[in-house]
Amino acid sequence: MKYIQIFTATGTRKDAEKIARKLLVDKLAGCVQIFPVLSMYRWKGKVEKSKEYLCIIKTKKGLYKKVEKVIKEMHSYDVPEILVCDIVSGSKDYIDWLEQETGYIIKRLKSR
């Protein structure tokens, strides 16, 4: 399938919503879900713990580089989490909707 989910986590809900809004307005994503999470991770040799907001971004594989650019430009972290999982299957209705919400931008980019 040609669709993906991109994961990123931000330090504030406001940052998560700003990234989500930009991706949706620019039609780089069909949906962004935002969840409060507790993250534990190693950073600069120490174990850290923080409240974060996990964004799950649904989009097309062909839009990944543009989504990554938006995240990097808008994110407050030095090294933002940007992970991708292929969508291997899904309901036809949902995939059709995702195609409709993100499809036209691919055609526009190819025509340049």
BELHUWO-V450479 format. One record per pair of residues at least 24 apart in sequence whose C-alpha atoms are under 7 Angstrom apart, sorted by sequence separation. I is the first residue (numbers start at 1). GAP is how many residues later the second one is. D is the distance in Angstrom with one decimal. If there is no record, write none. Layout:
# BELHUWO-V450479
((I GAP D) (I GAP D))
This chain:
# BELHUWO-V450479
((32 24 5.5) (33 24 6.6) (32 25 4.5) (31 26 6.0) (32 26 6.4) (31 27 5.4) (29 28 6.5) (30 28 5.9) (29 29 5.6) (30 29 6.0) (29 30 4.7) (28 31 6.6) (28 35 6.4) (16 37 6.5) (16 39 6.7) (28 39 6.4) (11 40 6.8) (12 40 6.4) (13 40 5.9) (11 41 4.7) (12 41 6.3) (10 42 5.5) (11 42 6.3) (60 42 7.0) (9 43 6.1) (10 43 5.2) (59 43 6.7) (9 44 5.3) (10 44 6.6) (9 45 4.2) (8 46 5.9) (9 46 5.8) (7 47 7.0) (8 47 5.3) (7 48 5.7) (8 48 6.9) (7 49 4.9) (6 50 5.7) (7 50 6.4) (5 51 6.3) (6 51 4.9) (5 52 5.3) (6 52 6.6) (19 52 6.6) (5 53 4.7) (4 54 6.0) (5 54 6.4) (4 55 5.6) (19 55 6.6) (3 56 5.8) (4 56 5.7) (3 57 4.3) (4 57 5.8) (2 58 5.9) (3 58 5.3) (2 59 5.6) (30 68 5.4) (30 71 5.2) (8 72 6.8) (9 72 6.1) (30 72 6.0) (8 73 4.8) (29 73 6.1) (8 74 5.0) (27 74 6.6) (28 74 6.1) (7 75 5.6) (8 75 6.8) (27 75 5.5) (6 76 6.6) (7 76 5.1) (6 77 5.5) (7 77 6.4) (6 78 4.5) (27 78 6.9) (5 79 5.7) (6 79 6.5) (4 80 6.6) (5 80 5.3) (4 81 5.6) (5 81 6.4) (4 82 4.5) (5 82 6.7) (3 83 6.3) (4 83 5.1) (3 84 5.5) (1 86 6.5) (1 87 5.6))
